[in-house]
Structure formats: C-alpha cells, structure tokens
Amino acid sequence: MIRKITVKTASESYQVQIGSGIFRDFLKTERTIQNAGRAFLVIDENVYKLHAEHIESCLKQLEIPCSQYLLPQGEQSKSFAEWKKIMDFLLENGVKRTSPLIAIGGGVTGDVAGFAAASILRGIPLFHIPTTLLAMVDSSIGGKTGINHEKGKNLIGSFYQPSAVIADTDFLSTLPGDEWINGLSEILKYAAIRDEEIFRDTDIFLDRDKDYSNHPVIEPLIEKCVQVKANIVAEDELENGIRAYLNFGHTFAHALEKEAGYQTISHGEAVYAGMLAALYVSNKIGSELEEIRLERFAPLYNLDPSVHSFPIEQLIRNMSMDKKKTGKNHRLVLLKEWQKPFIHETGNDALLRDAWQYALQTVNKPGKLKQK
C-alpha cells in the first residue's frame, strides 16, 4: 500500500509517497528523471554503505547516466564548503536546467542538496528520498533548504519546494535506535501543536524491545505527521504566519546545537530539550499543561553529559542569533493548551534561565533506557 499526500503551495504542488519498496517503482515511472539527459544523486555516505546494492539495483532501471556524490555523514556537512563541493560536482558533470537532483539521506543531506538544487542554474528539479524517520516526517517536506553558519543554524538557505518526496520505509530497516528517537522529537512536536491522536501513537517508542521498522503503526504515523505539515505549509509557505508553529522548541534547540558545535548533540535531542523548555515557559506565563506528556519520554534520550558544563548565559546569547528573533526580544513558539500554539516574545532572561535548567535537568535524570 502506498500512502499519498499532496502538498499544495503557491510555488509548487507535489506528492509525498509513503510505503515499502517504493523507491524502485518511483525511478521507473518518474518522467522528469527518465526524460533527462543525466541524473545527479547526492547520497549520505553511511546510507550508501548500508544500501549500496539496493540503490545501484534501482538505478540500473534508468536509461540515462547517473553521477553520484557521497556526502559525509553528520551535521558538519551542512556547511558552505560542502555546498560548494556539490555545486562543483554538478557543474563539472554537465548539469542542465532539466537535470534532476535526487537527495538520498536524512535531514542534513536533504537540506544541503536542496540548497544546491535551488542555487544551481537558478533551480533544477529536486527529489527527496528521506532515509531517516526525522526526514520522513519533517525535513523533507515544505521546501526549507540551507546550511549552517558559525553564527547559528540554518542562517543561509532558501525556500525551494521539491518535485516529489518518496519515503521508502525499507530504508528504516537499518536505522539505529538513537535515530528513531531523534525522529520521535519531531513527531512529538506535531502532537503538541496540532494532532492529539499522535500522542497515543507514540506510546510504541516507550517499549525499547519493539522492532519499530516493522511495526504497523509506523507508516500511518508518518502519514499523520506529513499531513499536519502539508496543511500548515499549504496555508503559509514562507513562514509569514502559522508555519512558525513548526518551530515549537526549536529556538532553544538551535542554541543548544550551536553550543555543542553541531557534533555531540543531535537535532532530535536538542529539539526534545527545547520543547521541554518551551513547555516550562508556557506554564510560567499562564498555561496549565501536564509536563508528563513530554517528560515520560526523557529516559529515551541520551544527551551528552557535557551539556551540564554549557553556561546557560551562553545558551541565552546563542538564542539571540536565532533568525526568528525580533528586536531585543526572543520570539518563542509556546502553547496556550495542547494543540493551541501561539507566538510569544520575551526579554525575560531570568525566565529563560529557569527554563533551560528545567529542560537540561529533565533530560539528564537517572534511569536512561539502553538504546538498541
């Protein structure tokens, strides 16, 4: 069964497909790729190591040459240097305006390859093949592309919608335990800001003995998350309004990632801590949200103990570099109630300090569950 969601924006309308083994059929039937003179692939190097035989087998169906670029794994690849290497690779191999770029990997691959597709020749067809849970439910959808800067995360980039997103869940068979939990963070975000039912679906993650990749709830759960994001992006493509709600917890998260040098803390771990901090602020200014709805997942997260040595004052300063900041205030996405997000601006550093302390203490409580 292939689940299909259409994302409609002012600039582009495209389909997100979710299912097992659908990458092969997609290559066989996608005319934009079949009719091109050459296809370009940017592939996460670790994904290629794990799935090289399958990827090459699928590519044999194409009757056109394919040029491949292997992207080093990790957030460090979201850099100007790596973006330039991809641009050089495209130009040196004869890229044309009709040449498709196929990004195979997680959020990092999609972001930097997407930015390259948006930039080269002022834009070429882009196809996302997300291979992580986080990329399937979030980063591959909506057209955000970009790279990091030493001043902060995602400060350079553009909105550029893909031509299609193909979430082949077979790629999840090799996903390590911590990557499932990274994806859980964005899933919890959707539950918090829009869909109550998603909270019930996430109970499966509390049982570490389950094989998530074969669990019957995974594909419908991905579908629910994609539908939430598709609805929001359709209404607000360029983040001038409600799309900002998708940043619940992210202002805190990006500050934490920056302090970790985009190395020792994953995006999902940072987002989870950021949502806890946003939850704390929400309650301190008048909401009455049950903390346990997020706190119960804390044992799943293995944040590097070094976060305890991060000066909270520096984390607050890092928040000042967030691209969503307005004037002297920090612009936060908070919750009036579950599924009722709103934008709040604050210059109250004492409140932010307490929020950071609560979040970091919560994710570092004893009793961690062992990852698969």
Beta strands, then each sheet from edge to edge (+ up, - down):
strand 1: 3-8
strand 2: 13-19
strand 3: 39-44
strand 4: 66-71
strand 5: 101-105
strand 6: 126-130
strand 7: 144-149
strand 8: 152-159
strand 9: 164-168
strand 10: 330-337
strand 11: 340-346
sheet 1: 1+ 2- 9- 6- 5- 3- 4-
sheet 2: 7+ 8-
sheet 3: 10+ 11-
end
